Amino acid sequence: RDLSKSIEVAYGLDGIGLLVVSGIPGYVEARKTLLPLAAKLAHLSKEKLAKLEHPSSNYSVGWSHGKEKIGGGKADVYKGSFYANPK
């Protein structure tokens, strides 16, 4: 389905910057499989986490810690993220 109009409404000049997508086949099962792995990820060594980084995607895939900038251009070291963008 073409979502171009919905994207334009959500992110256009009068949009609120939020687009909700539902009805994705297999989503619930994939989420139930992925979320329990967060605790295991949190306990990996810094060396193993570094192997999960993906700089060429600008850290939008894999592990990211201290790469995003907050106020004043300082690195955000208060959280880590793992971006699982399946294809």
PDB file with one MODEL, atoms N, CA, C and O in Angstrom:
MODEL        1
ATOM      1  N   ARG A   1       0.837  -1.177   0.000  1.00  0.00           N
ATOM      2  CA  ARG A   1       0.000   0.000   0.000  1.00  0.00           C
ATOM      3  C   ARG A   1       0.883   1.242   0.000  1.00  0.00           C
ATOM      4  O   ARG A   1       1.896   1.289   0.698  1.00  0.00           O
ATOM      5  N   ASP A   2       0.509   2.219  -0.762  1.00  0.00           N
ATOM      6  CA  ASP A   2       1.264   3.472  -0.848  1.00  0.00           C
ATOM      7  C   ASP A   2       0.940   4.348   0.361  1.00  0.00           C
ATOM      8  O   ASP A   2      -0.207   4.749   0.557  1.00  0.00           O
ATOM      9  N   LEU A   3       1.950   4.637   1.158  1.00  0.00           N
ATOM     10  CA  LEU A   3       1.765   5.442   2.372  1.00  0.00           C
ATOM     11  C   LEU A   3       2.210   6.888   2.194  1.00  0.00           C
ATOM     12  O   LEU A   3       2.315   7.628   3.172  1.00  0.00           O
ATOM     13  N   SER A   4       2.473   7.297   0.954  1.00  0.00           N
ATOM     14  CA  SER A   4       3.002   8.646   0.687  1.00  0.00           C
ATOM     15  C   SER A   4       2.142   9.743   1.301  1.00  0.00           C
ATOM     16  O   SER A   4       2.673  10.659   1.929  1.00  0.00           O
ATOM     17  N   LYS A   5       0.841   9.670   1.133  1.00  0.00           N
ATOM     18  CA  LYS A   5      -0.060  10.706   1.661  1.00  0.00           C
ATOM     19  C   LYS A   5      -0.029  10.708   3.190  1.00  0.00           C
ATOM     20  O   LYS A   5       0.003  11.772   3.809  1.00  0.00           O
ATOM     21  N   SER A   6      -0.039   9.527   3.797  1.00  0.00           N
ATOM     22  CA  SER A   6       0.006   9.439   5.267  1.00  0.00           C
ATOM     23  C   SER A   6       1.307  10.013   5.810  1.00  0.00           C
ATOM     24  O   SER A   6       1.309  10.689   6.838  1.00  0.00           O
ATOM     25  N   ILE A   7       2.411   9.745   5.125  1.00  0.00           N
ATOM     26  CA  ILE A   7       3.714  10.282   5.533  1.00  0.00           C
ATOM     27  C   ILE A   7       3.714  11.799   5.427  1.00  0.00           C
ATOM     28  O   ILE A   7       4.219  12.492   6.310  1.00  0.00           O
ATOM     29  N   GLU A   8       3.144  12.309   4.339  1.00  0.00           N
ATOM     30  CA  GLU A   8       3.070  13.756   4.147  1.00  0.00           C
ATOM     31  C   GLU A   8       2.246  14.417   5.245  1.00  0.00           C
ATOM     32  O   GLU A   8       2.630  15.471   5.753  1.00  0.00           O
ATOM     33  N   VAL A   9       1.124  13.815   5.617  1.00  0.00           N
ATOM     34  CA  VAL A   9       0.275  14.365   6.676  1.00  0.00           C
ATOM     35  C   VAL A   9       1.014  14.329   8.013  1.00  0.00           C
ATOM     36  O   VAL A   9       0.971  15.303   8.765  1.00  0.00           O
ATOM     37  N   ALA A  10       1.688  13.224   8.317  1.00  0.00           N
ATOM     38  CA  ALA A  10       2.367  13.070   9.606  1.00  0.00           C
ATOM     39  C   ALA A  10       3.574  13.984   9.745  1.00  0.00           C
ATOM     40  O   ALA A  10       3.804  14.554  10.812  1.00  0.00           O
ATOM     41  N   TYR A  11       4.342  14.127   8.677  1.00  0.00           N
ATOM     42  CA  TYR A  11       5.610  14.864   8.766  1.00  0.00           C
ATOM     43  C   TYR A  11       5.624  16.169   7.990  1.00  0.00           C
ATOM     44  O   TYR A  11       6.662  16.825   7.897  1.00  0.00           O
ATOM     45  N   GLY A  12       4.492  16.551   7.436  1.00  0.00           N
ATOM     46  CA  GLY A  12       4.402  17.810   6.702  1.00  0.00           C
ATOM     47  C   GLY A  12       4.416  19.007   7.634  1.00  0.00           C
ATOM     48  O   GLY A  12       4.618  18.861   8.840  1.00  0.00           O
ATOM     49  N   LEU A  13       4.203  20.184   7.080  1.00  0.00           N
ATOM     50  CA  LEU A  13       4.267  21.422   7.858  1.00  0.00           C
ATOM     51  C   LEU A  13       3.296  21.434   9.032  1.00  0.00           C
ATOM     52  O   LEU A  13       3.611  21.981  10.089  1.00  0.00           O
ATOM     53  N   ASP A  14       2.129  20.841   8.858  1.00  0.00           N
ATOM     54  CA  ASP A  14       1.138  20.828   9.929  1.00  0.00           C
ATOM     55  C   ASP A  14       1.096  19.494  10.667  1.00  0.00           C
ATOM     56  O   ASP A  14       0.227  19.280  11.512  1.00  0.00           O
ATOM     57  N   GLY A  15       2.024  18.602  10.355  1.00  0.00           N
ATOM     58  CA  GLY A  15       2.045  17.285  10.979  1.00  0.00           C
ATOM     59  C   GLY A  15       2.591  17.321  12.396  1.00  0.00           C
ATOM     60  O   GLY A  15       3.249  18.278  12.805  1.00  0.00           O
ATOM     61  N   ILE A  16       2.304  16.259  13.132  1.00  0.00           N
ATOM     62  CA  ILE A  16       2.801  16.192  14.510  1.00  0.00           C
ATOM     63  C   ILE A  16       4.074  15.353  14.617  1.00  0.00           C
ATOM     64  O   ILE A  16       4.606  15.173  15.712  1.00  0.00           O
ATOM     65  N   GLY A  17       4.563  14.840  13.491  1.00  0.00           N
ATOM     66  CA  GLY A  17       5.819  14.086  13.504  1.00  0.00           C
ATOM     67  C   GLY A  17       5.667  12.661  13.990  1.00  0.00           C
ATOM     68  O   GLY A  17       6.611  12.071  14.515  1.00  0.00           O
ATOM     69  N   LEU A  18       4.476  12.108  13.813  1.00  0.00           N
ATOM     70  CA  LEU A  18       4.218  10.753  14.274  1.00  0.00           C
ATOM     71  C   LEU A  18       3.388  10.014  13.238  1.00  0.00           C
ATOM     72  O   LEU A  18       2.355  10.503  12.781  1.00  0.00           O
ATOM     73  N   LEU A  19       3.854   8.841  12.882  1.00  0.00           N
ATOM     74  CA  LEU A  19       3.132   7.989  11.935  1.00  0.00           C
ATOM     75  C   LEU A  19       3.014   6.619  12.571  1.00  0.00           C
ATOM     76  O   LEU A  19       4.021   6.006  12.923  1.00  0.00           O
ATOM     77  N   VAL A  20       1.798   6.139  12.720  1.00  0.00           N
ATOM     78  CA  VAL A  20       1.546   4.834  13.322  1.00  0.00           C
ATOM     79  C   VAL A  20       1.237   3.839  12.212  1.00  0.00           C
ATOM     80  O   VAL A  20       0.369   4.069  11.370  1.00  0.00           O
ATOM     81  N   VAL A  21       1.960   2.739  12.230  1.00  0.00           N
ATOM     82  CA  VAL A  21       1.738   1.672  11.257  1.00  0.00           C
ATOM     83  C   VAL A  21       1.280   0.447  12.030  1.00  0.00           C
ATOM     84  O   VAL A  21       1.876   0.097  13.049  1.00  0.00           O
ATOM     85  N   SER A  22       0.233  -0.202  11.559  1.00  0.00           N
ATOM     86  CA  SER A  22      -0.279  -1.384  12.251  1.00  0.00           C
ATOM     87  C   SER A  22      -0.557  -2.491  11.242  1.00  0.00           C
ATOM     88  O   SER A  22      -0.527  -2.276  10.030  1.00  0.00           O
ATOM     89  N   GLY A  23      -0.827  -3.672  11.770  1.00  0.00           N
ATOM     90  CA  GLY A  23      -1.181  -4.794  10.914  1.00  0.00           C
ATOM     91  C   GLY A  23      -0.004  -5.399  10.170  1.00  0.00           C
ATOM     92  O   GLY A  23      -0.179  -5.932   9.074  1.00  0.00           O
ATOM     93  N   ILE A  24       1.191  -5.328  10.741  1.00  0.00           N
ATOM     94  CA  ILE A  24       2.379  -5.875  10.090  1.00  0.00           C
ATOM     95  C   ILE A  24       2.449  -7.374  10.390  1.00  0.00           C
ATOM     96  O   ILE A  24       2.567  -7.760  11.553  1.00  0.00           O
ATOM     97  N   PRO A  25       2.380  -8.217   9.369  1.00  0.00           N
ATOM     98  CA  PRO A  25       2.416  -9.667   9.601  1.00  0.00           C
ATOM     99  C   PRO A  25       3.694 -10.101  10.315  1.00  0.00           C
ATOM    100  O   PRO A  25       4.794  -9.729   9.907  1.00  0.00           O
ATOM    101  N   GLY A  26       3.548 -10.887  11.378  1.00  0.00           N
ATOM    102  CA  GLY A  26       4.690 -11.425  12.104  1.00  0.00           C
ATOM    103  C   GLY A  26       5.315 -10.483  13.111  1.00  0.00           C
ATOM    104  O   GLY A  26       6.278 -10.856  13.781  1.00  0.00           O
ATOM    105  N   TYR A  27       4.794  -9.273  13.238  1.00  0.00           N
ATOM    106  CA  TYR A  27       5.393  -8.276  14.126  1.00  0.00           C
ATOM    107  C   TYR A  27       5.377  -8.726  15.584  1.00  0.00           C
ATOM    108  O   TYR A  27       6.399  -8.660  16.268  1.00  0.00           O
ATOM    109  N   VAL A  28       4.236  -9.177  16.054  1.00  0.00           N
ATOM    110  CA  VAL A  28       4.104  -9.552  17.464  1.00  0.00           C
ATOM    111  C   VAL A  28       5.090 -10.664  17.814  1.00  0.00           C
ATOM    112  O   VAL A  28       5.747 -10.607  18.853  1.00  0.00           O
ATOM    113  N   GLU A  29       5.194 -11.661  16.965  1.00  0.00           N
ATOM    114  CA  GLU A  29       6.112 -12.771  17.206  1.00  0.00           C
ATOM    115  C   GLU A  29       7.561 -12.305  17.192  1.00  0.00           C
ATOM    116  O   GLU A  29       8.355 -12.716  18.038  1.00  0.00           O
ATOM    117  N   ALA A  30       7.909 -11.452  16.239  1.00  0.00           N
ATOM    118  CA  ALA A  30       9.279 -10.940  16.146  1.00  0.00           C
ATOM    119  C   ALA A  30       9.629 -10.118  17.380  1.00  0.00           C
ATOM    120  O   ALA A  30      10.739 -10.223  17.901  1.00  0.00           O
ATOM    121  N   ARG A  31       8.694  -9.306  17.849  1.00  0.00           N
ATOM    122  CA  ARG A  31       8.931  -8.479  19.042  1.00  0.00           C
ATOM    123  C   ARG A  31       9.128  -9.348  20.275  1.00  0.00           C
ATOM    124  O   ARG A  31      10.004  -9.079  21.096  1.00  0.00           O
ATOM    125  N   LYS A  32       8.322 -10.382  20.403  1.00  0.00           N
ATOM    126  CA  LYS A  32       8.446 -11.290  21.554  1.00  0.00           C
ATOM    127  C   LYS A  32       9.783 -12.024  21.536  1.00  0.00           C
ATOM    128  O   LYS A  32      10.307 -12.370  22.595  1.00  0.00           O
ATOM    129  N   THR A  33      10.336 -12.264  20.366  1.00  0.00           N
ATOM    130  CA  THR A  33      11.638 -12.920  20.247  1.00  0.00           C
ATOM    131  C   THR A  33      12.768 -11.946  20.551  1.00  0.00           C
ATOM    132  O   THR A  33      13.736 -12.307  21.221  1.00  0.00           O
ATOM    133  N   LEU A  34      12.653 -10.726  20.066  1.00  0.00           N
ATOM    134  CA  LEU A  34      13.730  -9.742  20.171  1.00  0.00           C
ATOM    135  C   LEU A  34      13.879  -9.117  21.562  1.00  0.00           C
ATOM    136  O   LEU A  34      14.997  -8.996  22.062  1.00  0.00           O
ATOM    137  N   LEU A  35      12.783  -8.723  22.183  1.00  0.00           N
ATOM    138  CA  LEU A  35      12.871  -7.973  23.441  1.00  0.00           C
ATOM    139  C   LEU A  35      13.587  -8.709  24.573  1.00  0.00           C
ATOM    140  O   LEU A  35      14.339  -8.067  25.306  1.00  0.00           O
ATOM    141  N   PRO A  36      13.398 -10.010  24.759  1.00  0.00           N
ATOM    142  CA  PRO A  36      14.128 -10.681  25.837  1.00  0.00           C
ATOM    143  C   PRO A  36      15.649 -10.671  25.649  1.00  0.00           C
ATOM    144  O   PRO A  36      16.396 -10.900  26.600  1.00  0.00           O
ATOM    145  N   LEU A  37      16.093 -10.412  24.445  1.00  0.00           N
ATOM    146  CA  LEU A  37      17.534 -10.376  24.193  1.00  0.00           C
ATOM    147  C   LEU A  37      18.185  -9.095  24.722  1.00  0.00           C
ATOM    148  O   LEU A  37      19.412  -9.002  24.774  1.00  0.00           O
ATOM    149  N   ALA A  38      17.380  -8.114  25.113  1.00  0.00           N
ATOM    150  CA  ALA A  38      17.917  -6.837  25.604  1.00  0.00           C
ATOM    151  C   ALA A  38      18.787  -7.036  26.842  1.00  0.00           C
ATOM    152  O   ALA A  38      19.836  -6.404  26.966  1.00  0.00           O
ATOM    153  N   ALA A  39      18.373  -7.889  27.740  1.00  0.00           N
ATOM    154  CA  ALA A  39      19.156  -8.121  28.960  1.00  0.00           C
ATOM    155  C   ALA A  39      20.510  -8.743  28.624  1.00  0.00           C
ATOM    156  O   ALA A  39      21.525  -8.387  29.222  1.00  0.00           O
ATOM    157  N   LYS A  40      20.522  -9.661  27.680  1.00  0.00           N
ATOM    158  CA  LYS A  40      21.792 -10.274  27.270  1.00  0.00           C
ATOM    159  C   LYS A  40      22.706  -9.227  26.636  1.00  0.00           C
ATOM    160  O   LYS A  40      23.906  -9.195  26.906  1.00  0.00           O
ATOM    161  N   LEU A  41      22.137  -8.385  25.806  1.00  0.00           N
ATOM    162  CA  LEU A  41      22.905  -7.321  25.157  1.00  0.00           C
ATOM    163  C   LEU A  41      23.504  -6.384  26.200  1.00  0.00           C
ATOM    164  O   LEU A  41      24.669  -5.999  26.100  1.00  0.00           O
ATOM    165  N   ALA A  42      22.715  -6.024  27.187  1.00  0.00           N
ATOM    166  CA  ALA A  42      23.165  -5.083  28.221  1.00  0.00           C
ATOM    167  C   ALA A  42      24.359  -5.606  29.012  1.00  0.00           C
ATOM    168  O   ALA A  42      25.105  -4.814  29.588  1.00  0.00           O
ATOM    169  N   HIS A  43      24.550  -6.899  29.050  1.00  0.00           N
ATOM    170  CA  HIS A  43      25.636  -7.485  29.829  1.00  0.00           C
ATOM    171  C   HIS A  43      26.863  -7.872  29.000  1.00  0.00           C
ATOM    172  O   HIS A  43      27.802  -8.467  29.528  1.00  0.00           O
ATOM    173  N   LEU A  44      26.860  -7.539  27.714  1.00  0.00           N
ATOM    174  CA  LEU A  44      28.034  -7.831  26.887  1.00  0.00           C
ATOM    175  C   LEU A  44      29.180  -6.879  27.238  1.00  0.00           C
ATOM    176  O   LEU A  44      28.949  -5.766  27.711  1.00  0.00           O
ATOM    177  N   SER A  45      30.396  -7.318  27.006  1.00  0.00           N
ATOM    178  CA  SER A  45      31.569  -6.473  27.244  1.00  0.00           C
ATOM    179  C   SER A  45      31.615  -5.337  26.219  1.00  0.00           C
ATOM    180  O   SER A  45      30.978  -5.412  25.168  1.00  0.00           O
ATOM    181  N   LYS A  46      32.368  -4.296  26.534  1.00  0.00           N
ATOM    182  CA  LYS A  46      32.523  -3.170  25.603  1.00  0.00           C
ATOM    183  C   LYS A  46      33.120  -3.637  24.276  1.00  0.00           C
ATOM    184  O   LYS A  46      32.772  -3.117  23.216  1.00  0.00           O
ATOM    185  N   GLU A  47      34.015  -4.615  24.339  1.00  0.00           N
ATOM    186  CA  GLU A  47      34.642  -5.130  23.126  1.00  0.00           C
ATOM    187  C   GLU A  47      33.615  -5.821  22.225  1.00  0.00           C
ATOM    188  O   GLU A  47      33.620  -5.631  21.009  1.00  0.00           O
ATOM    189  N   LYS A  48      32.747  -6.614  22.823  1.00  0.00           N
ATOM    190  CA  LYS A  48      31.722  -7.305  22.030  1.00  0.00           C
ATOM    191  C   LYS A  48      30.696  -6.318  21.490  1.00  0.00           C
ATOM    192  O   LYS A  48      30.237  -6.458  20.356  1.00  0.00           O
ATOM    193  N   LEU A  49      30.334  -5.318  22.294  1.00  0.00           N
ATOM    194  CA  LEU A  49      29.394  -4.306  21.819  1.00  0.00           C
ATOM    195  C   LEU A  49      29.987  -3.528  20.649  1.00  0.00           C
ATOM    196  O   LEU A  49      29.275  -3.203  19.699  1.00  0.00           O
ATOM    197  N   ALA A  50      31.273  -3.228  20.708  1.00  0.00           N
ATOM    198  CA  ALA A  50      31.936  -2.489  19.620  1.00  0.00           C
ATOM    199  C   ALA A  50      31.825  -3.250  18.301  1.00  0.00           C
ATOM    200  O   ALA A  50      31.736  -2.637  17.237  1.00  0.00           O
ATOM    201  N   LYS A  51      31.829  -4.572  18.365  1.00  0.00           N
ATOM    202  CA  LYS A  51      31.699  -5.381  17.152  1.00  0.00           C
ATOM    203  C   LYS A  51      30.293  -5.294  16.558  1.00  0.00           C
ATOM    204  O   LYS A  51      30.085  -5.668  15.404  1.00  0.00           O
ATOM    205  N   LEU A  52      29.331  -4.807  17.335  1.00  0.00           N
ATOM    206  CA  LEU A  52      27.950  -4.675  16.869  1.00  0.00           C
ATOM    207  C   LEU A  52      27.645  -3.274  16.340  1.00  0.00           C
ATOM    208  O   LEU A  52      26.520  -2.999  15.924  1.00  0.00           O
ATOM    209  N   GLU A  53      28.647  -2.388  16.354  1.00  0.00           N
ATOM    210  CA  GLU A  53      28.455  -1.040  15.829  1.00  0.00           C
ATOM    211  C   GLU A  53      28.495  -1.063  14.299  1.00  0.00           C
ATOM    212  O   GLU A  53      29.145  -1.914  13.692  1.00  0.00           O
ATOM    213  N   HIS A  54      27.790  -0.116  13.698  1.00  0.00           N
ATOM    214  CA  HIS A  54      27.730  -0.036  12.233  1.00  0.00           C
ATOM    215  C   HIS A  54      27.887   1.424  11.807  1.00  0.00           C
ATOM    216  O   HIS A  54      26.909   2.073  11.436  1.00  0.00           O
ATOM    217  N   PRO A  55      29.127   1.943  11.862  1.00  0.00           N
ATOM    218  CA  PRO A  55      29.363   3.357  11.552  1.00  0.00           C
ATOM    219  C   PRO A  55      28.902   3.771  10.152  1.00  0.00           C
ATOM    220  O   PRO A  55      28.453   4.901   9.963  1.00  0.00           O
ATOM    221  N   SER A  56      29.006   2.876   9.175  1.00  0.00           N
ATOM    222  CA  SER A  56      28.659   3.263   7.797  1.00  0.00           C
ATOM    223  C   SER A  56      27.165   3.546   7.634  1.00  0.00           C
ATOM    224  O   SER A  56      26.764   4.175   6.655  1.00  0.00           O
ATOM    225  N   SER A  57      26.335   3.094   8.577  1.00  0.00           N
ATOM    226  CA  SER A  57      24.899   3.410   8.533  1.00  0.00           C
ATOM    227  C   SER A  57      24.594   4.614   9.436  1.00  0.00           C
ATOM    228  O   SER A  57      23.433   4.916   9.712  1.00  0.00           O
ATOM    229  N   ASN A  58      25.641   5.285   9.884  1.00  0.00           N
ATOM    230  CA  ASN A  58      25.511   6.393  10.834  1.00  0.00           C
ATOM    231  C   ASN A  58      24.847   5.895  12.124  1.00  0.00           C
ATOM    232  O   ASN A  58      24.069   6.605  12.761  1.00  0.00           O
ATOM    233  N   TYR A  59      25.180   4.657  12.483  1.00  0.00           N
ATOM    234  CA  TYR A  59      24.710   4.011  13.710  1.00  0.00           C
ATOM    235  C   TYR A  59      23.195   3.828  13.743  1.00  0.00           C
ATOM    236  O   TYR A  59      22.615   3.746  14.825  1.00  0.00           O
ATOM    237  N   SER A  60      22.548   3.764  12.593  1.00  0.00           N
ATOM    238  CA  SER A  60      21.101   3.507  12.561  1.00  0.00           C
ATOM    239  C   SER A  60      20.803   2.007  12.496  1.00  0.00           C
ATOM    240  O   SER A  60      19.643   1.600  12.430  1.00  0.00           O
ATOM    241  N   VAL A  61      21.838   1.207  12.514  1.00  0.00           N
ATOM    242  CA  VAL A  61      21.721  -0.251  12.575  1.00  0.00           C
ATOM    243  C   VAL A  61      22.702  -0.711  13.653  1.00  0.00           C
ATOM    244  O   VAL A  61      23.813  -0.189  13.751  1.00  0.00           O
ATOM    245  N   GLY A  62      22.292  -1.680  14.450  1.00  0.00           N
ATOM    246  CA  GLY A  62      23.189  -2.236  15.455  1.00  0.00           C
ATOM    247  C   GLY A  62      23.315  -1.384  16.701  1.00  0.00           C
ATOM    248  O   GLY A  62      22.427  -0.592  17.016  1.00  0.00           O
ATOM    249  N   TRP A  63      24.432  -1.551  17.416  1.00  0.00           N
ATOM    250  CA  TRP A  63      24.677  -0.914  18.704  1.00  0.00           C
ATOM    251  C   TRP A  63      25.126   0.532  18.547  1.00  0.00           C
ATOM    252  O   TRP A  63      25.912   0.865  17.660  1.00  0.00           O
ATOM    253  N   SER A  64      24.613   1.377  19.422  1.00  0.00           N
ATOM    254  CA  SER A  64      25.000   2.781  19.436  1.00  0.00           C
ATOM    255  C   SER A  64      25.051   3.251  20.888  1.00  0.00           C
ATOM    256  O   SER A  64      24.071   3.122  21.621  1.00  0.00           O
ATOM    257  N   HIS A  65      26.188   3.791  21.299  1.00  0.00           N
ATOM    258  CA  HIS A  65      26.326   4.369  22.629  1.00  0.00           C
ATOM    259  C   HIS A  65      27.280   5.542  22.542  1.00  0.00           C
ATOM    260  O   HIS A  65      28.425   5.393  22.113  1.00  0.00           O
ATOM    261  N   GLY A  66      26.811   6.701  22.947  1.00  0.00           N
ATOM    262  CA  GLY A  66      27.649   7.889  22.920  1.00  0.00           C
ATOM    263  C   GLY A  66      27.834   8.477  21.536  1.00  0.00           C
ATOM    264  O   GLY A  66      28.698   9.333  21.344  1.00  0.00           O
ATOM    265  N   LYS A  67      27.049   8.041  20.575  1.00  0.00           N
ATOM    266  CA  LYS A  67      27.186   8.554  19.202  1.00  0.00           C
ATOM    267  C   LYS A  67      26.205   9.693  18.931  1.00  0.00           C
ATOM    268  O   LYS A  67      26.487  10.585  18.131  1.00  0.00           O
ATOM    269  N   GLU A  68      25.055   9.659  19.601  1.00  0.00           N
ATOM    270  CA  GLU A  68      24.064  10.708  19.416  1.00  0.00           C
ATOM    271  C   GLU A  68      24.451  11.918  20.261  1.00  0.00           C
ATOM    272  O   GLU A  68      25.025  11.775  21.341  1.00  0.00           O
ATOM    273  N   LYS A  69      24.137  13.094  19.767  1.00  0.00           N
ATOM    274  CA  LYS A  69      24.497  14.330  20.459  1.00  0.00           C
ATOM    275  C   LYS A  69      23.272  14.919  21.143  1.00  0.00           C
ATOM    276  O   LYS A  69      22.157  14.864  20.622  1.00  0.00           O
ATOM    277  N   ILE A  70      23.507  15.487  22.328  1.00  0.00           N
ATOM    278  CA  ILE A  70      22.447  16.189  23.049  1.00  0.00           C
ATOM    279  C   ILE A  70      22.839  17.651  23.134  1.00  0.00           C
ATOM    280  O   ILE A  70      23.774  18.076  22.456  1.00  0.00           O
ATOM    281  N   GLY A  71      22.152  18.422  23.944  1.00  0.00           N
ATOM    282  CA  GLY A  71      22.410  19.854  24.067  1.00  0.00           C
ATOM    283  C   GLY A  71      23.884  20.212  24.134  1.00  0.00           C
ATOM    284  O   GLY A  71      24.656  19.576  24.851  1.00  0.00           O
ATOM    285  N   GLY A  72      24.260  21.213  23.396  1.00  0.00           N
ATOM    286  CA  GLY A  72      25.644  21.672  23.392  1.00  0.00           C
ATOM    287  C   GLY A  72      26.576  20.767  22.609  1.00  0.00           C
ATOM    288  O   GLY A  72      27.795  20.922  22.684  1.00  0.00           O
ATOM    289  N   GLY A  73      26.018  19.820  21.855  1.00  0.00           N
ATOM    290  CA  GLY A  73      26.834  18.919  21.041  1.00  0.00           C
ATOM    291  C   GLY A  73      27.556  17.850  21.840  1.00  0.00           C
ATOM    292  O   GLY A  73      28.465  17.200  21.325  1.00  0.00           O
ATOM    293  N   LYS A  74      27.157  17.656  23.108  1.00  0.00           N
ATOM    294  CA  LYS A  74      27.788  16.643  23.947  1.00  0.00           C
ATOM    295  C   LYS A  74      27.238  15.257  23.610  1.00  0.00           C
ATOM    296  O   LYS A  74      26.064  15.108  23.271  1.00  0.00           O
ATOM    297  N   ALA A  75      28.088  14.262  23.708  1.00  0.00           N
ATOM    298  CA  ALA A  75      27.681  12.885  23.434  1.00  0.00           C
ATOM    299  C   ALA A  75      26.702  12.405  24.504  1.00  0.00           C
ATOM    300  O   ALA A  75      26.905  12.646  25.694  1.00  0.00           O
ATOM    301  N   ASP A  76      25.645  11.730  24.074  1.00  0.00           N
ATOM    302  CA  ASP A  76      24.647  11.172  24.990  1.00  0.00           C
ATOM    303  C   ASP A  76      25.152   9.819  25.476  1.00  0.00           C
ATOM    304  O   ASP A  76      25.041   8.816  24.771  1.00  0.00           O
ATOM    305  N   VAL A  77      25.701   9.799  26.668  1.00  0.00           N
ATOM    306  CA  VAL A  77      26.251   8.562  27.230  1.00  0.00           C
ATOM    307  C   VAL A  77      25.337   7.962  28.298  1.00  0.00           C
ATOM    308  O   VAL A  77      25.720   7.027  29.000  1.00  0.00           O
ATOM    309  N   TYR A  78      24.139   8.503  28.412  1.00  0.00           N
ATOM    310  CA  TYR A  78      23.210   8.030  29.437  1.00  0.00           C
ATOM    311  C   TYR A  78      22.347   6.865  28.965  1.00  0.00           C
ATOM    312  O   TYR A  78      21.596   6.298  29.759  1.00  0.00           O
ATOM    313  N   LYS A  79      22.439   6.504  27.710  1.00  0.00           N
ATOM    314  CA  LYS A  79      21.677   5.376  27.208  1.00  0.00           C
ATOM    315  C   LYS A  79      22.429   4.721  26.062  1.00  0.00           C
ATOM    316  O   LYS A  79      23.282   5.330  25.416  1.00  0.00           O
ATOM    317  N   GLY A  80      22.095   3.490  25.837  1.00  0.00           N
ATOM    318  CA  GLY A  80      22.598   2.781  24.672  1.00  0.00           C
ATOM    319  C   GLY A  80      21.403   2.324  23.866  1.00  0.00           C
ATOM    320  O   GLY A  80      20.323   2.116  24.420  1.00  0.00           O
ATOM    321  N   SER A  81      21.576   2.168  22.583  1.00  0.00           N
ATOM    322  CA  SER A  81      20.481   1.738  21.713  1.00  0.00           C
ATOM    323  C   SER A  81      20.949   0.619  20.808  1.00  0.00           C
ATOM    324  O   SER A  81      22.107   0.579  20.391  1.00  0.00           O
ATOM    325  N   PHE A  82      20.051  -0.274  20.513  1.00  0.00           N
ATOM    326  CA  PHE A  82      20.314  -1.286  19.494  1.00  0.00           C
ATOM    327  C   PHE A  82      19.201  -1.160  18.486  1.00  0.00           C
ATOM    328  O   PHE A  82      18.035  -1.417  18.786  1.00  0.00           O
ATOM    329  N   TYR A  83      19.574  -0.760  17.285  1.00  0.00           N
ATOM    330  CA  TYR A  83      18.603  -0.554  16.222  1.00  0.00           C
ATOM    331  C   TYR A  83      18.500  -1.819  15.390  1.00  0.00           C
ATOM    332  O   TYR A  83      19.420  -2.181  14.657  1.00  0.00           O
ATOM    333  N   ALA A  84      17.371  -2.474  15.519  1.00  0.00           N
ATOM    334  CA  ALA A  84      17.105  -3.703  14.769  1.00  0.00           C
ATOM    335  C   ALA A  84      16.145  -3.349  13.652  1.00  0.00           C
ATOM    336  O   ALA A  84      14.929  -3.344  13.845  1.00  0.00           O
ATOM    337  N   ASN A  85      16.680  -3.059  12.512  1.00  0.00           N
ATOM    338  CA  ASN A  85      15.882  -2.668  11.354  1.00  0.00           C
ATOM    339  C   ASN A  85      15.854  -3.818  10.356  1.00  0.00           C
ATOM    340  O   ASN A  85      16.618  -3.830   9.391  1.00  0.00           O
ATOM    341  N   PRO A  86      14.967  -4.789  10.595  1.00  0.00           N
ATOM    342  CA  PRO A  86      14.943  -5.951   9.697  1.00  0.00           C
ATOM    343  C   PRO A  86      14.438  -5.573   8.313  1.00  0.00           C
ATOM    344  O   PRO A  86      13.693  -4.608   8.139  1.00  0.00           O
ATOM    345  N   LYS A  87      14.865  -6.356   7.342  1.00  0.00           N
ATOM    346  CA  LYS A  87      14.417  -6.106   5.959  1.00  0.00           C
ATOM    347  C   LYS A  87      13.431  -7.163   5.568  1.00  0.00           C
ATOM    348  O   LYS A  87      12.924  -7.149   4.447  1.00  0.00           O
TER     349      LYS A  87
ENDMDL
END
